Amino acid sequence: MPELDVLRRILNESKKGVIVQIYVKPGSNKEELVLEGGELVFYTTEPPEKGRANAALIRYLSKRLGIPVSKIDIVSGQHDRLKMILIKDVKFDEIVELISNIKEK
């Protein structure tokens, strides 16, 4: 399980939900979310073109968290590898529990 101080750095509570910091690595040979070196990293097979990697991240989070795509927004880093993702209408503890189940590399 990730240490609590790591989770506090990559997760922030806001009035609208929880903001999650995720580093995206497009063009990978797999699609997965891992905790790597204290960072949450999303590997996707999609290329970093025309928002395809961003869309893959949102779809993946929606499926993994069981919430609608409409409740997930990229609030920062639209054109960067480091993204700030707002997950609306969820509690901090719920996201901590879900992320604690992510494998570490």
N, C-alpha and C positions, 0 to 999 in steps of 0.2 A: 504494500500500500504506500502511495506517495506520502511524504512527510507533510505535515500541516503547513509549515512555512513555505514549502514549494507551492502548495495549492493557494495560499494567500497571495502569492506573487502573480499567479496566472489567472486568478479569479477575483473579480471585484463586484460587490453588490451595488446596485443602483435602484432608483425609484421605479424604473420600468422592468427590472429583472436582474440578470447576472451577466456581466461582461467577462468573456473568456478570451485570453490571449493565446492565439494559435499560430504556429509557424507552418507554412504550407510548402511542401516539396512536390511540385508538379513533375510529370513525366517519369514517375516511378513505375516499377513493374508490379506494384500491388496497391491496394487501397486499404489503409488502416490508420488509426489514431493511436499514438504511443506517447509515453512520457520518456523523453530522451534528454539526458543532461540537465534535468530540471526545467525543461521546456515541453510544452504540449506540441507535438508535431503531427501534422496530417500528411500522409503520403497518398498521392493520387496518380492514377494513370493518365489523367487528362493533361493536356498541354496548358501553358500559361497564356493562352490566346483567347481573345473575345469573351473573357469571363468564364471560360469553361472550368478552370480549376476552382474558382469561387463557387460556381453552381454545384460542383461535385462536393465541396465541403459542406455547403448548406444541406444538400440532399442526405449526405452521410450523417450529419448531426441530427437531422430530423428523424431519420430511421432509427439511429442508435438511442436517441433520447425519447422517442415515441411522441414527438410533438409536431404540429403542423409547420411546414416550411414558412408559412406566413408569420410565424412567431420568432424567426431567426433572421437577423440582419447583420451585415458587415458594416460597422460604424466607423471603422478606420482601417486603412491599408488596402483599399480596393485594388490598387495597382502595385502593391508591395507583397513580399512573401510573408511579412509579419502582419497578422490581422487581429483586429479587436472585434469580437463577435458579441452582439447583444442577443441573449436568449430571453424573450419576454415572458412575463407572467410565471416565472419559476422561482423557487426559493433557493437561496444559497446552499443550504444543507442538501437539497436534492441533487444539485450539480456536483457538490463535493462527493456524495455517495457514488454517483455515476462515474466520475473521474477516478475515484479510488479503485475502481475495478479495471482500469486500463492498464495494460501490461507496460512494464518499464524495460527499456533497452540499456 
